[in-house]
Each structure stands twice: as structure tokens, then as C-alpha cells.
Amino acid sequence: MQIWNSLDQVPPEFGPCVVTLGNFDGLHLGHQEVLGHVRTEALARNALAVALTFDPHPALVHRPDSAPEQIMGLSDKLAAMAELGLDGVLVVPYTLEFAQQTGEEFVRNVFVETLGACAVVVGHDVRFGKDNSGDLATMVRLGAQLGFDVVVVDDEGHDRRWSSTWVREALAGGDVETAAQVLGRWHRMSGKVVHGAARGRDLGFPTANLSPDACGIIPADGIYAGWLTDEHDHRWPAAISVGSNPTFEGVSRQVEAFVIGRPEEPVEAFDLYGQHVMVEFAKRLRGMVAYTGAAALIEQMHRDVADSRAFLG
């Protein structure tokens, strides 16, 4: 899959293509359905399948103080898009200047002149252009005027519409299983493994601590069963702690993963420090509890590992 980080990077006279646009935060099943239509239309028209997205998320530009937390980082989003079989993704740098384009200017500059679109795939609620003034009727009118078809994806037929908001609500409550049903995969975070307070190692449960700037929403505090994948694509079952270590009067929230069945020797063969890893959350086992002393905590940690192992198989 080709990735272009600006309009200038798209090859001259690119196309024809079938394109859609969106923020695709989380790349949930609704997004996947739209991108599936893009691929189907592209195959039928002997064209390329392309998605257009924005970085940063427009909400972070227009209302940074109230913008929703992003479900996944850009690199994770692009990796997930590549798995869907797209031919290319155009990542448009979103600025206040870019946002001043009218709907017609945006469609003409990006879809027609840059991408050579023969068809545009959208939902009924599509909005684009300055102040989101462009809608589906605008897109249909511009398609007739500028020479591309408009394909509308019908999102009816579901009990609740798949949405990034639904995913955020589920994660805020620790319901990673519902989040997975909306996403079509486990919710994931990715980031560098950094040194922590080493309490886990002292207790017999050494953990991989994600950097505070790791990408992805941190779910509600608690203990989770899940997976850790290292830079070499080794995927390990894990018991994951999310919280502030209340037993030891911790303050900042941390995401720590204890790898189940990790090799003990040689130690160098399993040194995760400094690696960029991915952590996936499969099931919340319990909430976060402050225990009286280390002995009670160690006993509970053994149960957590056993419960994680049993759930993950």
C-alpha cells in the first residue's frame, strides 16, 4: 500500500481511483465496511482503491481543549488499513488554512486534480469543506459537474451504528470485549517499553511498562488478559495492569504487561526495554484494588496470571 503524506507526494496524473474520506479513528467495522465498498468498486472499475484521511484529527485543530481522545495512533491506523487491501492512503496535513477551502475547492483540488477519482464512496452523513458546509447533496452535484460517480454506503440494519464514540464509551468502562466487537479486533496500544519502579520484578512478576506517550486510549483501571507483540512480531499472552499501583500509593496511570510463559534464559533474548511493542486488551478480569501488604498482592497476581492464561487459552 502506498502512503502519501501530502498532496504533492501523489504522482502526477495519478488514477483513475475510487476514493473515500474520513478520520477513521479506530478503524472500526463501520469504517471497514466503507473501505470494503471502495475495494469492490475499484475492482469493478479497474481502478485503484484509495482512502483519504487527516493528521492531526480536525477536532484537535478546531477545538483542542475538548477534542476526543484518539483510539489509535496514525501508524497503527495505516497498518490496519494496509491489511484491508487498499492501494493507497493520502494523509492530508490538517491545518486551519486547509480548512478554509469550500466544499467545491476541496473536491476539485483533492479528488479530481490530485487523485483522478472516477468514483467517491461516502455515507449518508458525509460532511466536508469550510464549516462542514458540504453534504451528500453537494457531493452528488459536484460529481455530476466534475465527472465522478458517488456511491452511498447504507449503514442501516444494525442495532446500533458502529462508531468511534461507542468504542470510547466501552473503553472508559473497561469493557474491552464490547470495544472489540465494534472494532472487529482487540483494542490495542503501542509504544516504547521504558524502565519503571521495578516493583513487578521485585515481586516476581517483571513487566513491560509502556511509555506515557504511547498511542491509543488507555482503558479503565484494572487487570486485563491480552497480548504483547514485540518488534520481531513475537506475540505473547500477557496479564496487563492499568492503573496507578494503589498498593504502593502510586499517582500516575501506567500500562504494564507481564508476559506469560516468557523465556527466562538467556535474559538478553527477552530484553524488551527500548523496543516498540503493541499491547492488545482481550478481557477485563477485575478492577484495581489496594491490598494490605505485598503478600496479598502477590497471591492475587498469581490468580490474575492463571485467569489470563485460562481465558487466552
VEXLODREN-729022 format. One record per residue (C-alpha): x, y, z; residue in three letters. Coordinates in steps of 0.1 Angstrom, whole numbers, plus 5000, padded with zeros to 4 digits. Layout:
% VEXLODREN-729022
XYZALA...
This chain:
% VEXLODREN-729022
500050005000MET501450344990GLN501250625016ILE501450995007TRP501851255034ASN500851545013SER499151624981LEU502551694965ASP503651344970GLN500951184949VAL502351104914PRO501351334886PRO498351214866GLU497550954892PHE494350754888GLY491850654880PRO490850574915CYS487850514938VAL488350714970VAL486650775003THR487451025031LEU487351015068GLY489251035101ASN488950655105PHE489750685143ASP489950325155GLY489150185120LEU486050015134HIS483749785115LEU481850075100GLY485050215086HIS485949875073GLN482649835056GLU483150165037VAL486750075027LEU485449735016GLY483049914992HIS485950124980VAL487849804971ARG484849644954THR484149954933GLU487749984924ALA487949624912LEU484749664892ALA486149984875ARG489649864870ASN490750154892ALA492850194924LEU491350184959ALA492350494979VAL491450645013ALA491951005023LEU492451085060THR493751375081PHE496551425105ASP496051565130PRO492451495136HIS490451805127PRO488951835162ALA492551875176LEU492952185153VAL489552345158HIS488852265195ARG492052125211PRO490752165246ASP487651945240SER488751715212ALA488051345218PRO491051115227GLU492250925197GLN491550555198ILE494750465179MET497850645165GLY498450725129LEU501050445123SER498650185138ASP495850315117LYS497850295085LEU499049945093ALA495449835098ALA494450005065MET497149815047ALA495649485059GLU492349585042LEU493949575007GLY493949944998LEU496250054971ASP497050394987GLY496250635016VAL496651005013LEU497351165047VAL496451525044VAL498151755069PRO495151935085TYR495552305092THR493352605097LEU494452725063GLU493452385047PHE490052405064ALA489252735047GLN488552565014GLN484952545002THR483552204995GLY483952254958GLU487552374962GLU488352064983PHE486751814960VAL488251974929ARG491752004943ASN492051674961VAL489651424945PHE489751544909VAL493051714902GLU495251524926THR493751174927LEU491851154895GLY488851004911ALA486350824890CYS484050744920ALA483750864956VAL482350634983VAL480650815012VAL478050765039GLY474750955041HIS476251185068ASP479351295048VAL480451655056ARG483351835040PHE484652185032GLY484752505052LYS482552485083ASP481452135071ASN479152315047SER479352035020GLY476951735024ASP475851445004LEU473751654980ALA476751874975THR478951574966MET476351444942VAL476151784925ARG479951804922LEU480251454909GLY477851534880ALA479751864874GLN483251734877LEU482851384862GLY482851124890PHE480250894904ASP479050904940VAL478450564958VAL476550584990VAL477150325017VAL473950235036ASP474750185073ASP471250065083GLU470549725096GLY472549735128HIS471049765164ASP473450055170ARG475550225144ARG479250145147TRP481150455158SER484350575174SER482150725202THR480850375211TRP484450245213VAL485450525236ARG482450465258GLU483350095261ALA486950165269LEU486150425295ALA484150155313GLY486849885308GLY484549685285ASP487249585261VAL485149295248GLU482449535235THR485149755221ALA486549455202ALA483049375188GLN482849735174VAL486449735162LEU486549385148GLY489749315167ARG491249375201TRP491849725212HIS495549805210ARG498150045223MET501650085210SER504750255224GLY508250215237LYS509049995267VAL510650205294VAL512050145329HIS509650165357GLY509950135395ALA510849765391ALA508349665418ARG506949395395GLY510449235392ARG510949255429ASP507549075434LEU508448805408GLY506348955380PHE508649165358PRO506549385335THR507049575303ALA506049935311ASN504650145282LEU505950495278SER503550765290PRO503350895254ASP502250555240ALA499550575213CYS495950465219GLY493350515246ILE494150375280ILE491150165291PRO489750195326ALA491950095355ASP492049725362GLY493749395353ILE493349265317TYR494148945298ALA495649035265GLY498749005243TRP502049175238LEU503849185204THR507449285202ASP509449445174GLU510249105159HIS506549005156ASP506748765186HIS503248765201ARG503048665238TRP499948615261PRO500048865289ALA498448985321ALA498149365318ILE497849615347SER496349955341VAL496350205370GLY498450385395SER499650095417ASN497450185447PRO499049925470THR502250135468PHE500450475467GLU501250535431GLY499950855414VAL500450845376SER498550585355ARG500650315339GLN500150035315VAL502349735324GLU502249395307ALA503549075323PHE504348825296VAL503148475304ILE505548195296GLY508448425288ARG511848265284PRO514048305315GLU517348225299GLU519248385284PRO517948715297VAL519248905267GLU516948705244ALA513948865261PHE515049225267ASP512149445258LEU513549775271TYR513650025243GLY511549815220GLN508449955203HIS505749705213VAL501949655208MET499649565237VAL496149425230GLU493349415256PHE491149105253ALA489249095287LYS489049295319ARG489449045347LEU488949275377ARG489149635389GLY492149785406MET492349715443VAL494749845470ALA496049545490TYR497449535525THR501049445520GLY502949275493ALA502048915502ALA498348965495ALA499249135462LEU501548855451ILE498848595458GLU496348795437GLN498848835409MET499248465407HIS495448435403ARG495448705377ASP498148525356VAL496148205359ALA492948375349ASP494648535319SER496148205308ARG492848035311ALA490948305291PHE493648335264LEU493947955260GLY
